[in-house]
Amino acid sequence: MTLTSPPHPDPARDALFLDFDGTLVPLEDRPDAVEVPVALIDRLHDLASRLAGRLAIVSGRSIDLLDAFGLSGLALAGSHGAECRLPGSAHEMRPRPASLDRAASAFRAFADAHEGVIFEDKPLGAALHFRLAPAMAQPAIALAQDHVADLHLQHGHAMIELRVAGVDKGTAIAELMALAPFAGARPLFFGDDVTDESGFAMAASLGGHGVLVGADRATQARFALPDPAAVNAWLARITEAERHVRTLT
C-alpha cells in the first residue's frame, strides 16, 4: 500500500523525533562525507523553539558526531538510544562491554585488509560499511555474526553493526517521552532504515505515528516522504506556516 505524506503537526501537542542519515541528510558512500547545511541546523533550532523544545534527533551516530555536525543544543539520542542528552543536561551513556572492543578490533583488521570497506568505531558500537565494496557484504556480515556475543547485530543500508544490546530507537523515544518537555506529547518519528522500525512502533504505541523516508516497503510507519529533500521541504513548510500564523496574530 502506498503511504501518503504526513499532515502538518500540531505545535501545541506534537513532538518531532528525527533520524539523521537518510532522513535529514542523504546517505553517502562514506559516513564521514555527510555535510549538514547551515540552513537545516537553523531550521531545526527554530522548530525546537516553536515546539517548546519537543524536537530530538534519534540516530545511530554518536552524540559526539552529532555535535560535530552542528546539532548541539538540540535533544539528542545517539548510538541507537545508548546515549542521551537533553539541552543543558548531562550526557548519559551506557557502559562499553569488552566484547565490543574485541569486535571493533576484528572489524578494523577486516577493513584494513579489504579495499573499499570502511570501519566506523562508535562509543557503543562498531560498524563495517561495504557500499564501496559490495562483494564484501557477506564476509562482513559473517564476521559480525562471529562476534555477536552479548551484543546486538544490526543490519543497515550497505552496512553491518554490532552495538550494545537492550536499546534501540524505540527505547530512545520512550525514554525521552518520559521526560520534560516531551512528556504528554504525541510523538512523530521520521526514519528511513530498518533500524527505525522500532521507533515507528513506539511512536504508534504512544499515540503518534511514524513517517517512512524513501521507497515503499513493508513498514510500521503510517505516512511516507520520498527522500531527505522532501523531509527538509516538509520541515520548511511547518516553519513558514507557523511564522505566518504568528504574523496574523
Secondary structure, DSSP 8 states (H G I E B T S, - for coil): ----------TTTEEEEE--BTTTB---SSGGG----HHHHHHHHHHHHHTTT-EEEE-SS-HHHHIIIIITTSEEEEGGGTEEE-TTS--EE----HHHHHHHHHHHHHHHHSTT-EEEEETTEEEEE-TT-GGGHHHHHHHHHHT-TTSEEEEETTEEEEE-TT--HHHHHHHHHTSTTTTTSEEEEEE-SGGGHHHHHHHHHTT-EEEEESS--S-S-SEEESSHHHHHHHHHHHHHHHHHHHHH-
